[in-house]
Amino acid sequence: MINYRFEKIEELIKELQEAGVEACDEIEEFEYGKFVHIMDPESNKIELWEPVDQVFTDMYEGKTTH
């Protein structure tokens, strides 16, 4: 599975749905971010993630990229 980080995931999903992409599930929210899954045209599952950067950075002791 491929994981991509995004900002404003709700807006992204709306744009993708308008383009004919179907989400596999609803957006889930956790203390470290929001997640949703889509399928690409070749049936590869893609995870879209809107991180809460400070929580994520703290989890990995500041060793993240922005």
Backbone as CSV, one residue per row, in Angstrom:
resi,resn,N_x,N_y,N_z,CA_x,CA_y,CA_z,C_x,C_y,C_z
1,MET,0.851,-1.173,0.000,0.000,0.000,0.000,0.896,1.234,0.000
2,ILE,0.462,2.239,-0.713,1.161,3.512,-0.784,0.461,4.493,0.156
3,ASN,1.243,5.310,0.857,0.709,6.298,1.782,1.193,7.674,1.357
4,TYR,0.250,8.603,1.154,0.582,9.977,0.785,0.078,10.928,1.859
5,ARG,0.895,11.936,2.178,0.514,12.960,3.142,-0.104,14.147,2.399
6,PHE,-1.199,14.659,2.954,-1.902,15.795,2.352,-2.358,16.769,3.414
7,GLU,-2.638,17.976,2.995,-3.347,18.953,3.811,-4.785,19.005,3.294
8,LYS,-5.716,19.347,4.156,-7.122,19.530,3.783,-7.694,18.296,3.078
9,ILE,-7.657,17.178,3.771,-8.054,15.890,3.179,-9.522,15.874,2.757
10,GLU,-10.376,16.601,3.476,-11.797,16.634,3.093,-11.966,17.252,1.704
11,GLU,-11.238,18.343,1.448,-11.311,18.992,0.137,-10.740,18.080,-0.950
12,LEU,-9.666,17.389,-0.624,-9.056,16.465,-1.583,-10.030,15.356,-1.970
13,ILE,-10.678,14.744,-0.988,-11.630,13.661,-1.267,-12.777,14.179,-2.127
14,LYS,-13.257,15.370,-1.840,-14.342,15.950,-2.648,-13.899,16.085,-4.101
15,GLU,-12.698,16.615,-4.320,-12.183,16.772,-5.686,-11.995,15.417,-6.369
16,LEU,-11.490,14.447,-5.635,-11.295,13.117,-6.219,-12.624,12.480,-6.603
17,GLN,-13.626,12.609,-5.732,-14.939,12.048,-6.031,-15.554,12.725,-7.250
18,GLU,-15.363,14.033,-7.382,-15.868,14.745,-8.563,-15.183,14.255,-9.835
19,ALA,-13.957,13.733,-9.692,-13.209,13.205,-10.836,-13.486,11.718,-11.062
20,GLY,-14.378,11.120,-10.251,-14.754,9.726,-10.442,-14.010,8.720,-9.598
21,VAL,-13.185,9.192,-8.666,-12.456,8.282,-7.773,-13.348,7.958,-6.590
22,GLU,-13.411,6.681,-6.249,-14.257,6.253,-5.139,-13.410,5.964,-3.912
23,ALA,-13.811,6.531,-2.772,-13.144,6.252,-1.509,-13.579,4.864,-1.024
24,CYS,-12.650,4.124,-0.426,-12.950,2.789,0.090,-13.639,2.847,1.448
25,ASP,-13.485,3.959,2.137,-14.034,4.089,3.476,-14.253,5.565,3.796
26,GLU,-14.739,5.834,4.976,-14.932,7.207,5.443,-13.616,7.720,6.034
27,ILE,-13.466,9.018,6.087,-12.292,9.603,6.722,-12.336,9.266,8.210
28,GLU,-11.236,8.703,8.721,-11.114,8.397,10.141,-10.161,9.401,10.770
29,GLU,-10.481,9.825,11.990,-9.655,10.825,12.659,-9.077,10.262,13.946
30,PHE,-7.766,10.455,14.122,-7.041,10.018,15.299,-6.255,11.210,15.837
31,GLU,-5.652,11.085,17.000,-4.895,12.202,17.571,-3.707,12.596,16.699
32,TYR,-3.225,11.702,15.865,-2.061,11.967,15.018,-2.422,12.257,13.564
33,GLY,-3.729,12.306,13.236,-4.110,12.684,11.891,-5.393,12.043,11.397
34,LYS,-5.720,12.354,10.145,-6.911,11.824,9.482,-6.455,10.912,8.352
35,PHE,-7.233,9.832,8.126,-6.899,8.846,7.102,-8.124,8.487,6.280
36,VAL,-7.882,8.162,5.008,-8.919,7.606,4.139,-8.194,6.805,3.059
37,HIS,-8.862,5.807,2.508,-8.265,4.961,1.477,-9.028,5.082,0.167
38,ILE,-8.273,5.056,-0.931,-8.856,5.024,-2.270,-8.175,3.899,-3.045
39,MET,-8.760,3.529,-4.177,-8.151,2.536,-5.058,-7.777,3.225,-6.356
40,ASP,-6.580,2.944,-6.862,-6.202,3.516,-8.153,-6.786,2.652,-9.269
41,PRO,-6.673,3.070,-10.530,-7.273,2.305,-11.638,-6.745,0.878,-11.786
42,GLU,-5.581,0.591,-11.186,-5.003,-0.760,-11.260,-5.270,-1.558,-9.990
43,SER,-6.222,-1.107,-9.180,-6.647,-1.767,-7.938,-5.568,-1.786,-6.856
44,ASN,-4.714,-0.773,-6.846,-3.752,-0.609,-5.756,-4.384,0.282,-4.696
45,LYS,-4.322,-0.163,-3.454,-4.894,0.618,-2.365,-3.930,1.748,-2.005
46,ILE,-4.476,2.947,-1.886,-3.687,4.124,-1.551,-4.268,4.741,-0.288
47,GLU,-3.398,5.008,0.671,-3.820,5.651,1.909,-3.470,7.133,1.842
48,LEU,-4.450,7.968,2.111,-4.246,9.407,2.156,-4.256,9.818,3.622
49,TRP,-3.288,10.630,4.019,-3.095,10.967,5.417,-2.915,12.466,5.571
50,GLU,-3.670,13.059,6.464,-3.467,14.445,6.867,-2.939,14.410,8.295
51,PRO,-1.616,14.493,8.464,-1.048,14.361,9.796,-1.280,15.586,10.670
52,VAL,-1.308,15.351,11.966,-1.204,16.417,12.947,0.286,16.475,13.227
53,ASP,0.959,17.402,12.593,2.419,17.389,12.563,3.099,17.340,13.923
54,GLN,2.652,18.089,14.908,3.352,18.081,16.186,3.269,16.719,16.855
55,VAL,2.106,16.100,16.831,1.966,14.771,17.418,2.860,13.782,16.676
56,PHE,2.839,13.841,15.351,3.668,12.945,14.535,5.150,13.178,14.816
57,THR,5.552,14.426,14.857,6.951,14.757,15.124,7.367,14.254,16.501
58,ASP,6.519,14.436,17.507,6.822,13.951,18.845,6.946,12.431,18.886
59,MET,6.091,11.730,18.118,6.137,10.259,18.090,7.494,9.761,17.592
60,TYR,8.085,10.505,16.670,9.353,10.079,16.070,10.526,10.948,16.512
61,GLU,10.379,11.543,17.712,11.447,12.307,18.347,12.064,13.343,17.415
62,GLY,11.203,14.016,16.637,11.677,15.084,15.756,12.333,14.622,14.485
63,LYS,12.356,13.319,14.220,13.031,12.785,13.037,12.033,12.556,11.901
64,THR,11.378,13.637,11.477,10.438,13.558,10.357,10.832,14.588,9.326
65,THR,10.272,14.463,8.148,10.502,15.462,7.115,9.197,16.197,6.885
66,HIS,9.259,17.424,6.498,8.067,18.232,6.233,7.994,18.594,4.798
